[in-house]
Amino acid sequence: MIFTRDGHFSLFQSRAELPRLAASDRARATPEEAMTVVRDSIAYYGTYAVDETNRSLSITLEGSTYANLLGPSQRRIITSLTVNELQFSNPRTPSGMTLQTSWRRATPR
């Protein structure tokens, strides 16, 4: 997850073991290969705003690999924030469950 100073962000998440496609062509993935990629990865981008008083983060998605997420602003509740880590909960996931997320700052190699 990347946050820029001017209020933009992007996210890409996937399992480390996504399969290689047998055809080496995304347009020719088998139904099983396509299902695995859709189920085990997501990417989206947009804008964000921080509400320090309410310890929350609002994101507005402009694009996503899962278009059902597009729409009004989404609120995340910040549970911990340090120089190197951001933790928040998402109380309104598509599945209806609250998702707890923890992000750590990448360190240069």
N, C-alpha and C positions, 0 to 999 in steps of 0.2 A: 504494500500500500504506500502510495506516494502522496504527500501533501505539499503543495507549493505555497509560497508566501502570498500569492495573489488570489487565493481562495479556490484553487482547483485541486482535484485529487484523481487518482486512478488506482484500481485494484485488479490484481490477477491472482487467482488461487487455483491450485490443482493438486491432485495427488502426485507424488513423485513417480509413480509407476503407471502413468498413462501409456496405453499400448501404441506401438508403431503401427501405422495402417499398412495392411498387406499390399495394397495397390500403390503406395507412395503418392497418393493423390487424394486430397481432402474431399473432392467432389465424387470420389468413387469408394468411399468408406462403406463397409458392410453395415447393415442395421445394428449388429451387435457392437461393432467398433464405434459407430456414431453414438449409440446409447451410453457407452462407457465414457466417452469424452464429455457428453452433455451432463451426465450424472456426476462426474468427478472433477469438473472444473467450472469456473465462472470468472468473468471479467466485466468490469463496468467503470465508468468515469463520469465526472460531473463537477459540481461546485459544492463547497462546504462553508459552514459558518459555525463558530464556537460561541456558546452562551455560558460564560464563566459563572454567572450567578446561579444558574440552574444545573451547572456541571453537565452540559449536554452538547452534542455535536449534531448538527442538522446537515443532511446531505441531499442534494437534488441530482438525480441521475439524468444524464444527457444521452447516454448510450450504454447498452449492456448485451451480453450474449444471452441473457434471459430477459426478453422485452417485457414480460409481465411485471418486472420491478419498476419500470418507468412510470412516472406520474408525479404526484405531489411529494413535497419534501418528506424525508424520513428522519426520525429522531433516534439518536443513540445516547444512552446514559453513560457518562464517563464514570467509571468506578475507581480508576487509578490513573494518574498521569505523572510521569517523571521525565527527566531528560532523555532516558533511554527506553521507556516503555509506555504504551498506551493500552489501557484495558477499558472495554465498554460492553454494555449489554444492548442487544437489539430486541426489544419486547414485541416486535411485530413482524416476525418472519412469515414467509408464505405458508409454512407448515403450521403456524399458530403457536409455535414454541418460542420461548425466550432463548436467544443465543448469546453466550458469553464469549467474548473474543479478546485475545491478548496479542499485541504487536510489539516486537522489539526492534529498536533501531539497528539497521545494518551497519556493520563496522567495515571500514576499508581493509582490503587485503594487503 
